[in-house]
């Protein structure tokens, strides 16, 4: 056959292309993809550039890289080896940045624990992930102290205490050694190795577990590297960007941004807590160029007193995920001179995996139309193979008509290895060769995706499907609404009707009747909430509204006559 020659192995009938002969992978022409390479290069090329700012603390990339290697060295000396789990219960502080490099440099898997979890859930995760080491911030020592006796796994756990004077209160100790003592004992010249395979695990992240025990999502080095690079590409992120940590690093490993910032030789401006004054102060004082956060974080900034915003530079780039940014938020961000980018993803796809890529001509449109376009979840990330809306039964693409609903699914490098110790859930998630998100959406003629709802959040009223997101979009248009969520309320006649939970802006006097009247102007009658409840909405530590908590409340809410 033209272009082919017989196999070198005369014992079989396989033939090799001329491009497969004596052209094998070797150490000279192939290396596994890993984000660990990013910090190594940056420390070599820009050793004196600032890497970390935390209060009065400043560390360069050379210093940070040395500390990461010391951490890896000490972990190895403590018996941590490939595929051992190292859990951390840390806020957005320097030890959390260092853990994202030092732990995998030891060949181990980093498990960042949600800092707002209860002792029982923490104990479950430590057991399920078979943690060998736990690093604890003083703020979370009390809850960890309650969690440790609840563990059932009979194996030793090395607990390490972070000492942080910035925390304030006298710290409870739960470990046998301090973090600085542990790191200082390590070798700053520790020779770490690339993963043997880029498919090796780098991180373990647990889902919320609202319908049972949390599922452990396993990330690989290839996915972490490709998503970190995609973050650079989607944001056109320049070298030496100054990144403010408002997004918890425990959440999808901070959407892979610890590795992204290392790739750009940027600055990690660490914040222990997300507070409006602290955010504006950091932006002013450190020249912050980029930050990420849920809509609730953006809302805090938009609705802050004018005096708090004085002197804040324009041009700051914000990335928002979760609920689509309403017109009022986009308008408020523009008034501050901030540029907002809307992304979408899940824990299983390393955080953001689609982006609402903006077009220059959108700038000429009115705010309402721009909000409509920016509210879409958009198109696949640069290095994601595919993001599409498919019929979950037939696995065929839905028409790109902006009306036909299907399920958002992903294929490519930016997808988890699977769920730890849960083959059934993994098989279900990857059925048909796609990752099933569980989010219902439509796809427009231009290929952009827009979520209509989570499959579990669709309200079926009198046989008609109601998108809770559609109703929430209308609620956010009300000038007095700070946050809103809509869930199904049992109804003896219709089966279910929409129930709106509304958090008002400070000083607002809006009534339930006002909210219903507002909705009637923009929605079909059967979509208008039959019940309205005011109050602060329950949220996760990443700012997402906890609808499962609202569903628990919805059964006792008095209906509003519509």
Steps between C-alpha positions, in 0.01 A plus 500: 500500500636841406654690786529197727766240564473171683512497879841455658342219699490211254276307737185696412330644193479861625650759270641832612480832323830661413409753771486225761838343430785587736306808611419395855436707809799553724613739772641737242177550305217433743415612855173464687293816531487632857449843658804434719713601201354851520647590838833343412535720190377817669742455790783460250406789271348749745646402839468847652147578387244508781301179525301541822359794694327437832472787744858617555645179354669510158662199333665473161454213257844371590409495869159347435646226280757419769227471763294274274802273457559503875138399555537217249825390663349490848196311374727241339701467822173448686426201280267667251536333161330487162119504518489567874240760592598823676194692623504868584249712691624845405370843396659701217836541672862427393498138630208430264696636204802289599289186543391513137860439398674337794249217543507376138880552489510218755288289264202536732142609433375830645157491665381856573218480753208743499562721801129529586433130540371334817715255702311194377559585133866581559546164674331324208732668247815426699400134515371470144809668354726301737687815598850443631566864596269787600614865503270723709463878531435628855161637399378147428676316781182480715295324232790270412540414869139377495548315171810299589332273761225424248738334256449127463801419280763328711816663369729774632440860394774760532333830596693822440400836651539824310587791731366829368520815712257669258222271621482675835349273766724271700535197280394152602758237405384168359825377344841380608711755311457847353496559128805728504696245706401228258591702188826632649622145559476427127762536231454816283699321229276192508511330161142428408390306195240555233209258531572166337183551301302820448193287581628469858274658761591850621196601707187371669197727534172404664159599367244656731326173584153653526335165416726268699869463568723733296666353191877526466595657166850401389706739282802402289814701421405538133161650581643735762761627255262540207237683702764727654621590152144547378448754778788700354358479148139585588606808696795600280678508835833686474822417677528640853122520547399586856233253608281553807385184677129557559411157361570223755801293400323194639233533230615303191854593604408863453389424142864398440614861548784417747666330204389770254664777704825303513492464120477880465752585774214690659431611855276309741334762722367284783188590699400301805138614472283646226405844634403797286734750663793257486436432131495867403805571717693217334405617152621853581812408695635219285386593150277196464427418136290182526272318743225236492182452697140388512224754421459572871860628516445728200175618659683598819731725300233652278277584797779631725482865614649745252759615755638146518562500124693826488839471337436152364676472162307414185578209271486227765391171343245292690395144422156391619352152508181355633183693429505712184592864568180708487483835324526689830828323583650563157397865521645531849829339401529729198434803721804397708700450182528123554491253210296187577535161331237231551619137523329172582609164627482243777738333742522207259645725226759683714276804551438710187486306173293738287520876460262761364759631255408862427499670161595863436167575333319417824638822648269702274185330631278628780552361849199269482621327184858480628373342820303244297807407296735496799259285700575205275746236618671529164742275317763246598826600665799513263646165600172318562417265212127560495207649689159432352131468581383145432181304543590282802291210368619486137834679556428701184571877487189715548414749224688830537175694521525652848184312600553123503625388839759233561781431746839671496774243445877518472779307334871555521798561723314724744301221661562304817651153512181394677350463846723345765385149604171545312504306173122517459488881523802529270340278236176699519684831472689388188216311331522512122852642500402841640503651848139568599470828690137467609438857379218557252569752226438618147750578226468802273577524125838656585584193710474675836347300783252637754394310811130477560523304825644213693296192422401486867403869505238494224158578646216298348175687552182356353709302253691810385876531554614822667866596502594632841786692334256683272298617801818594689617709205180704526535538877854636460362775276311646796707793628465399867607136460851408612468122463223263398429129467191313384405145599194281468231522766254210529152598383185284532359621168803554275742251656767770530512877474796740512605631841733801498754562775622859483781686675446875478759776482560691821216740580260363236132485600367287215203272580407155373219659300753732332714202401205310357382805305850543358508136388159526334640769270766265364372142538211283391246466780583138588869594548433777751598404858203411718707554813766754591727475804739777605823450688868424463551204269708203617825484303801276470847630577542566127190723495263255331145502628409173671175408333472174688463701821229713338313189385483390863332833587265521203238265643414737787474823300167682477386553142442843348179530301589544132 
